Amino acid sequence: MKEILTGLALCFALTAASGQSDSLQLLDFIRTEGMENSQVEMIASSLTDIYGPRLTGSPMLDRATQWASDQLGQWGMKNVHLEEWGPFGKGWQLEHFEMHMQEPSYSPLIAYPKAWSPSTGEVSGEVIYLSASNAEELEQFRGQLEGKFILLDTIRKLEEWFEPPSSRLDAEALLDVANAGEPTPRRFRNFRRSGANFSTALWQFFFEEKPAAVIDRSYKGDLGTVFLSQARASGRSSRNTDEVVPQITMAIEHYNRIFRLYNAGIPIELTVDFQASFHNPDEMEHNIIAEIPGSDLADQVVMLGAHFDSWHTATGATDNAAGSTVMMEAARILQKAFQESGTMPRRTIRLALWTGEEQGLLGSKAYVGEHFAQTDQFGNALEMKPEQEKVSAYYNLDNGTGKIRGIYLQGNEGVRGIFREWLDPFADLEASTITASNTGGTDHLAFDAVGIPGFQFLQDPISHGTRTHHSNMDHFDHLVLDDLKQAATIVATFVYRTAQRDAMLPRKEVNN
């Protein structure tokens, strides 16, 4: 083995000496290492089975952060550190939960408390449906809710599945994406939904009335899949106030049954035993940062990242241990390639694993605001900082476990030809689509908003939207490991080639 590695190092050295801007041997090494010697199973199982869930502010996230930092250091990455941001608010972790129907007959129930809900202890109570749509109707329930379980929704009718819940992008779908027109420039905005005033009054009313818990139904899914996020409060985030009542989301089949019984006039008694703990007294959080130092262009940076946090009802596999696994694996591949070849990237390669993404891209926005631009409260650029000019690109992954099928240009037509050249060698791995479209909802937007080329890869949807995204079924079992291997290989190649270019990637104008 030592002789092979020595020969490989010599081969790399000779290639570098030849003056080629990209080492074909190193690119071959990246592909071989990514597809044949992958560590994605180890990384993903650690992040999910051992260190999941990873709710921002929770002790489990702190344990996962320590594990990831240690692992990156063991691989030989430099400047591994945690970068503080905040204040985020209170931390929260689920300690125990069970729910049962006692009357009219016993049945265990599939349900989960929302994050930042306060504990109930063990309580029993009757069920009441709150049928109010304005403040006047709400007052009719004054004095009737204490100690009761409040149903907040009506029945959601289910339809049986006649199409598979998982899918890959076919040729027609990819062509539609590729032919999408130039996107409309967007800024971060504070959208206030209609009915917000009543919503604020509703949750304040609940806090004053002290019900045992407020119950809603999973807003999509069936067959025991429950989708949910965090508790509501009266006009403020539930992690920043104590004016929160216990809140529970129930599987649709069980919710519908209880609602039918209620409509039939049959008394219902529920029992809940729920314990949660609050943490993080300083209210600060941390992103994970690690680097592979550059050489002649070391003051310039290529970044890759994914959000590290998850919701609390599962282990956060497809959202987003998948993305974090791919980016950690891409960094490992690159670190090994440079280490064994005895070379260094031209630009510094920087890995970032973000926290607080699920609450509004908080970690990445804070990082961008600290390093690259003075921003407004939503993350839009007000004034650039010197470091902003030094970042060639940021690459992100956060659309589940599906293989990479291409990349979104995010309206940056200047990189189309560059990305076409870089994708062409991966046609056999089914990654070839380039689209001018924007895609949103994740951390590349924080970079794009301040003029740094920020990109999200186009992925097969698999069952992300139908089964796993923010659900109780988001476990390791739904990861497609071969897809993660393919994705890590492509990401590592894009990062490597960005780091080695003579010029930084073209930029588009910042939309102020």
C-alpha positions in Angstrom: 0.0 0.0 0.0 2.8 2.4 0.9 4.4 1.9 -2.5 1.0 2.6 -4.2 0.5 5.8 -2.3 4.1 6.9 -3.0 3.5 6.3 -6.7 0.2 8.2 -6.5 1.9 11.2 -4.8 4.6 11.2 -7.5 2.0 11.1 -10.2 0.2 14.0 -8.7 3.4 15.9 -8.3 4.3 15.4 -11.9 0.9 16.5 -13.0 1.1 19.7 -10.9 4.6 20.3 -12.3 3.1 20.1 -15.9 1.2 23.3 -15.2 -2.2 21.8 -15.8 -5.0 23.9 -14.1 -6.8 20.7 -13.1 -5.1 17.4 -12.2 -6.9 14.7 -14.1 -5.3 12.2 -11.8 -6.7 14.0 -8.8 -10.1 14.2 -10.3 -9.9 10.4 -10.9 -8.9 9.9 -7.3 -11.9 12.0 -6.1 -14.3 9.8 -8.1 -12.7 6.5 -7.1 -12.6 7.5 -3.4 -16.2 8.8 -3.4 -17.7 5.9 -5.2 -15.6 2.9 -4.0 -14.2 3.9 -0.6 -17.1 5.9 0.7 -17.7 6.7 4.4 -21.2 8.0 4.0 -22.8 5.0 5.8 -20.6 5.6 8.9 -21.3 9.4 8.9 -25.0 9.1 8.3 -25.6 6.4 10.9 -23.6 8.4 13.5 -25.7 11.5 12.8 -29.0 9.7 13.0 -28.9 6.5 15.1 -26.4 7.9 17.6 -26.7 11.7 17.5 -30.3 12.3 16.4 -32.5 14.2 16.6 -30.5 17.5 16.5 -32.9 20.2 17.4 -31.2 23.6 17.7 -30.7 24.4 21.3 -30.9 20.8 22.5 -28.2 18.8 24.4 -28.3 16.2 21.6 -27.3 18.8 19.1 -24.3 19.7 21.3 -23.3 16.0 21.4 -23.6 15.8 17.6 -21.6 19.0 17.1 -18.8 17.6 19.3 -18.8 14.3 17.3 -18.6 16.1 14.0 -15.9 18.5 15.1 -13.8 15.6 16.4 -14.3 13.6 13.2 -13.2 16.5 11.0 -10.1 16.9 13.1 -9.3 13.2 12.9 -9.5 13.5 9.1 -6.8 16.2 9.2 -8.9 19.2 8.5 -7.5 22.5 9.9 -9.0 25.4 11.9 -11.9 23.2 13.1 -13.9 25.3 15.5 -17.4 26.4 16.6 -18.6 29.8 15.6 -21.1 31.3 18.0 -24.2 33.1 16.9 -27.4 34.3 18.6 -29.2 34.9 20.7 -31.4 32.0 19.5 -33.7 31.6 22.5 -34.4 28.7 24.8 -33.2 25.2 24.1 -35.7 22.3 24.3 -35.5 18.5 24.4 -38.2 15.9 24.5 -37.8 13.5 27.5 -40.9 11.4 27.5 -44.3 11.2 25.7 -47.2 8.9 25.4 -50.8 9.5 24.6 -53.9 7.2 24.9 -57.6 7.3 24.4 -59.3 5.9 27.5 -63.0 6.4 26.6 -65.2 5.3 24.9 -62.6 2.5 24.5 -58.9 2.2 25.1 -56.5 2.9 22.2 -52.9 4.0 22.1 -52.5 7.1 19.9 -49.8 8.1 17.4 -49.1 11.7 18.3 -46.1 14.0 19.1 -45.6 17.2 21.1 -44.5 20.3 19.2 -41.1 21.6 20.0 -40.9 24.1 22.8 -44.2 22.9 24.3 -44.1 22.9 28.1 -44.5 19.6 30.0 -48.0 18.4 31.0 -47.0 15.6 33.4 -49.6 12.8 33.5 -53.0 14.3 32.8 -56.4 13.1 31.7 -59.3 15.1 30.4 -62.3 15.3 28.0 -62.2 16.5 24.4 -63.8 19.7 23.0 -63.7 21.1 19.5 -63.0 24.8 19.3 -65.1 26.1 16.4 -64.2 29.8 16.5 -63.1 31.9 13.5 -63.2 35.4 15.1 -62.8 37.1 18.5 -66.5 37.2 19.2 -66.9 33.4 18.6 -63.8 32.8 20.7 -65.3 34.5 23.7 -68.1 32.0 23.8 -65.6 29.4 25.0 -64.3 31.6 27.9 -64.1 29.6 31.1 -64.8 26.2 29.3 -61.3 25.1 28.3 -59.3 24.5 31.5 -58.0 21.0 31.8 -59.5 19.9 28.5 -58.0 18.7 25.3 -58.8 21.1 22.5 -59.3 19.9 18.9 -58.2 22.6 16.6 -59.0 21.1 13.1 -61.8 19.4 11.4 -61.5 16.1 9.5 -59.0 15.9 6.6 -60.3 13.4 4.1 -57.8 10.8 3.0 -57.3 9.3 -0.5 -55.6 6.1 -1.0 -52.2 6.0 -2.8 -52.4 4.9 -6.4 -49.0 6.3 -7.3 -45.8 5.5 -5.4 -44.8 8.0 -2.8 -41.2 7.9 -4.0 -40.0 9.0 -7.4 -37.0 10.0 -9.5 -36.9 12.8 -12.0 -37.5 11.4 -15.5 -36.3 12.9 -18.8 -39.4 15.0 -19.2 -39.2 16.5 -15.8 -35.5 17.3 -16.2 -36.2 18.9 -19.5 -38.9 21.1 -18.0 -36.4 22.2 -15.3 -33.7 22.8 -17.8 -36.0 25.0 -19.9 -37.2 27.1 -17.0 -36.9 30.8 -17.7 -34.8 33.4 -15.9 -36.1 33.7 -12.4 -37.5 36.9 -10.8 -35.0 38.4 -8.4 -36.1 38.0 -4.8 -35.2 39.5 -1.4 -35.8 38.1 2.0 -39.1 39.5 3.2 -41.3 39.4 6.3 -44.5 37.9 5.1 -47.5 38.4 7.5 -50.3 36.0 6.7 -53.9 37.1 6.6 -55.6 36.3 9.9 -52.5 36.9 11.9 -54.3 39.2 14.4 -56.9 36.5 15.2 -54.1 33.9 15.5 -52.4 36.0 18.0 -55.6 36.5 20.0 -56.3 32.7 19.8 -53.0 31.6 21.3 -53.2 34.3 24.0 -56.7 33.0 24.8 -55.4 29.5 25.1 -52.7 30.6 27.5 -55.2 32.4 29.7 -57.6 29.5 29.7 -55.0 26.8 30.5 -56.3 23.7 28.6 -54.5 20.4 29.1 -53.3 20.6 25.5 -54.2 21.9 22.1 -54.3 19.1 19.4 -54.1 19.5 15.7 -53.8 16.9 12.9 -50.8 16.2 10.7 -51.2 18.7 7.8 -50.3 16.0 5.2 -49.4 12.3 5.1 -51.1 9.2 6.4 -50.4 5.7 7.5 -49.1 7.0 10.8 -46.7 9.6 9.3 -46.9 12.8 11.4 -45.6 16.1 10.1 -45.0 18.9 12.6 -42.5 21.5 13.8 -42.8 23.9 16.8 -45.4 25.2 19.2 -47.3 28.5 18.6 -47.3 31.4 21.0 -49.2 34.7 21.2 -47.4 36.9 18.7 -43.9 35.7 19.5 -41.7 32.7 18.9 -42.4 29.9 21.4 -38.7 29.6 22.2 -38.6 33.3 23.4 -41.6 33.3 25.7 -43.2 31.3 28.6 -46.7 32.1 27.3 -47.0 28.7 25.6 -49.6 26.0 26.2 -48.8 22.3 25.5 -49.4 21.5 21.8 -49.7 18.1 20.2 -50.0 16.9 16.6 -51.8 13.6 16.0 -51.6 11.2 13.1 -54.5 11.9 10.7 -56.3 8.5 11.1 -56.4 8.8 14.9 -57.4 12.5 14.8 -60.2 11.8 12.4 -61.5 8.9 14.5 -61.7 11.2 17.6 -63.4 13.9 15.7 -66.0 11.5 14.3 -66.7 10.3 17.8 -67.0 13.9 19.0 -69.4 14.8 16.2 -71.5 11.8 17.2 -71.9 13.2 20.7 -69.9 10.4 22.3 -67.8 11.5 25.3 -64.0 11.1 24.8 -61.3 10.9 27.5 -57.6 11.3 26.7 -54.6 10.7 28.8 -51.2 12.3 28.1 -47.8 11.8 29.9 -45.4 14.4 28.6 -42.1 15.6 29.9 -39.7 18.1 28.2 -36.7 19.9 29.5 -35.4 23.4 28.7 -31.7 24.2 28.1 -29.2 26.6 26.8 -29.4 29.4 29.4 -27.1 31.8 27.5 -29.4 31.3 24.4 -26.4 31.2 22.0 -25.8 28.6 19.3 -22.9 27.5 17.1 -22.0 26.6 13.5 -19.3 24.1 12.8 -16.4 25.4 10.6 -13.4 23.5 9.2 -10.9 24.2 6.5 -8.4 22.8 4.0 -5.8 25.6 3.7 -5.0 27.0 0.3 -1.7 27.8 -1.3 -1.1 30.7 -3.8 -4.7 32.0 -3.6 -5.2 31.0 0.1 -6.9 34.4 0.9 -9.8 33.3 -1.4 -12.3 30.8 -0.2 -14.6 28.1 -1.7 -17.3 27.1 0.7 -19.5 24.0 1.0 -22.2 23.4 3.6 -25.5 22.0 4.8 -27.7 22.5 7.8 -26.8 20.3 10.7 -30.0 20.7 12.8 -33.2 18.8 12.5 -36.7 18.6 14.0 -37.3 16.4 17.0 -39.8 13.6 16.1 -37.3 11.5 14.2 -33.5 11.4 13.8 -33.3 14.0 11.0 -32.0 11.6 8.3 -33.2 13.1 5.0 -33.5 16.6 6.6 -30.6 17.0 6.9 -28.2 14.4 8.0 -28.2 13.6 4.2 -26.8 17.0 3.3 -24.4 17.1 6.2 -23.2 13.6 5.5 -22.5 14.5 1.8 -20.6 17.7 2.7 -18.6 16.0 5.4 -17.8 13.2 3.0 -16.9 15.6 0.2 -14.5 17.4 2.6 -13.0 14.0 3.7 -12.4 13.0 0.1 -10.7 16.3 -0.7 -8.6 16.3 2.4 -7.4 12.7 1.6 -6.7 13.6 -2.0 -4.6 16.6 -1.1 -2.9 14.8 1.8 -1.9 11.7 -0.3 -0.8 13.8 -3.3 1.3 16.1 -1.1 -0.4 19.1 -2.7 -2.7 21.9 -1.5 -5.7 23.5 -3.1 -5.1 26.9 -4.6 -8.0 28.5 -2.7 -8.9 27.7 0.9 -11.7 25.2 1.1 -14.1 25.9 4.0 -16.8 23.5 5.2 -19.7 24.9 7.3 -22.4 22.9 9.0 -25.2 25.3 10.0 -27.6 25.3 13.0 -30.9 27.1 13.3 -31.8 26.5 9.6 -35.2 25.0 10.5 -36.1 28.2 12.4 -35.3 30.5 9.4 -31.7 30.0 8.1 -30.5 31.6 11.4 -27.1 30.1 11.5 -26.1 30.8 7.9 -27.6 34.3 8.0 -25.6 35.1 11.2 -22.4 33.8 9.6 -22.9 35.9 6.5 -23.8 38.9 8.5 -20.6 38.5 10.7 -18.2 37.9 7.8 -19.5 39.2 4.5 -22.0 42.0 4.7 -23.9 44.2 7.1 -27.5 42.9 6.6 -31.0 43.9 7.6 -33.1 41.9 10.0 -34.1 39.5 7.2 -30.6 38.9 5.8 -30.5 41.3 2.9 -27.3 43.1 2.2 -26.9 46.7 3.3 -23.1 47.2 3.1 -20.5 44.7 2.0 -17.5 43.7 4.1 -14.0 43.1 2.6 -14.3 39.3 3.0 -17.3 39.2 0.7 -15.0 39.7 -2.3 -12.9 36.7 -1.4 -15.5 34.0 -1.6 -15.7 32.3 -5.0 -18.7 30.2 -4.4 -20.9 28.5 -1.7 -22.4 25.0 -2.5 -25.3 23.6 -0.5 -27.3 20.4 -0.2 -30.7 20.2 1.5 -33.3 18.3 -0.6 -33.3 14.9 0.9 -31.5 11.7 0.0 -31.9 11.8 -3.8 -28.9 11.7 -6.1 -27.7 14.9 -7.7 -29.3 15.4 -11.2 -27.8 18.8 -11.9 -27.6 22.3 -10.4 -29.6 25.5 -10.1 -27.9 28.5 -11.5 -29.8 30.8 -9.1 -30.1 33.3 -12.0 -26.3 33.4 -12.5 -25.9 32.8 -16.2 -22.2 33.6 -16.1 -21.5 30.1 -14.6 -23.5 28.1 -17.1 -20.7 27.2 -19.4 -18.3 26.4 -16.5 -20.8 24.1 -14.8 -21.6 22.4 -18.1 -17.9 21.4 -18.4 -17.9 20.2 -14.8 -21.1 18.2 -15.1 -20.3 16.5 -18.4 -18.1 13.8 -16.9 -21.0 12.7 -14.6 -23.5 12.0 -17.4 -23.0 8.3 -16.6 -24.1 9.0 -13.0 -27.2 10.8 -14.4 -26.2 14.3 -13.4 -26.4 16.6 -16.4 -29.2 19.2 -15.9 -28.5 22.9 -15.5 -31.4 25.3 -14.9 -31.5 29.0 -14.6 -34.2 28.6 -11.9 -34.0 29.7 -8.3 -34.6 27.3 -5.6 -35.3 28.4 -2.1 -35.8 27.5 1.5 -32.2 26.7 2.5 -28.9 28.2 3.4 -27.5 29.1 0.0 -30.0 32.0 0.0 -28.0 33.7 2.8 -25.0 33.9 0.4 -27.0 34.7 -2.7 -28.6 37.7 -0.9 -25.2 39.4 -0.4 -23.8 38.8 -3.9 -21.8 35.6 -3.3 -22.5 32.9 -5.8 -24.6 30.5 -3.8 -25.8 27.2 -5.3 -28.1 24.4 -4.4 -27.9 21.1 -6.3 -30.9 19.6 -8.1 -31.8 16.3 -6.6 -34.3 13.4 -7.1 -37.2 13.9 -4.8 -37.5 10.3 -3.6 -40.1 10.5 -0.8 -38.9 13.7 0.7 -42.1 15.6 0.4 -44.5 12.7 0.9 -42.9 10.8 3.8 -39.8 12.1 5.5 -39.5 16.0 5.4 -40.2 17.2 9.0 -41.9 13.9 9.9 -41.7 11.2 12.5 -40.4 8.8 9.8 -37.2 10.7 8.9 -34.8 7.9 10.0 -31.7 6.3 8.5 -33.8 3.6 6.8 -35.0 6.2 4.2 -31.5 7.2 3.2 -30.3 5.9 -0.2 -26.6 5.4 0.4 -25.6 5.1 -3.2 -27.2 8.4 -3.9 -25.2 10.0 -1.1 -22.0 8.5 -2.5 -22.8 10.0 -5.9 -23.7 13.4 -4.5 -20.5 13.6 -2.4 -18.4 12.7 -5.4 -20.0 15.5 -7.5 -19.8 18.1 -4.7 -16.1 17.3 -4.1 -15.4 17.7 -7.8 -17.2 21.1 -8.0 -15.4 22.3 -4.9 -12.0 21.2 -6.2 -12.5 22.7 -9.6 -13.7 26.0 -8.1 -10.6 26.0 -5.8 -8.2 25.4 -8.7 -9.6 27.9 -11.3 -7.4 30.9 -12.2 -10.4 33.2 -11.8 -13.1 33.3 -9.2 -16.6 32.3 -10.4 -18.6 35.0 -12.2 -21.1 37.0 -10.0 -24.5 38.5 -10.6 -25.7 41.8 -9.3 -27.0 42.1 -5.7 -30.7 42.8 -5.7 -31.2 45.7 -3.2 
